[in-house]
Amino acid sequence: MCKFNLKALQYKTVSQQFEVEIRNRYSVLDDLDNWETLRDSVQEVTKEVLGLKTNSKQDWISDSTRDLIDKKR
């Protein structure tokens, strides 16, 4: 499962582009009863327009704590 960059929807141009793309996909889809087709098309548009969420990991030990650990050794 992908995590999408939903914060991008805060920007008006991105949200408008996303809305247009979703509407275009729905007009092309004939069979809206098929859940898999609907789900896949929404995920594809979301991935194209919003992109994936970047994972920024932060160190849980600060540099000063690392220095203290090194001094203790």
Secondary structure, DSSP 8 states (H G I E B T S, - for coil): ---B-GGGGGSHHHHHHHHHHHHHHHHH-S-TT-HHHHHHHHHHHHHHHT-B-------SS-HHHHHHHHHH-
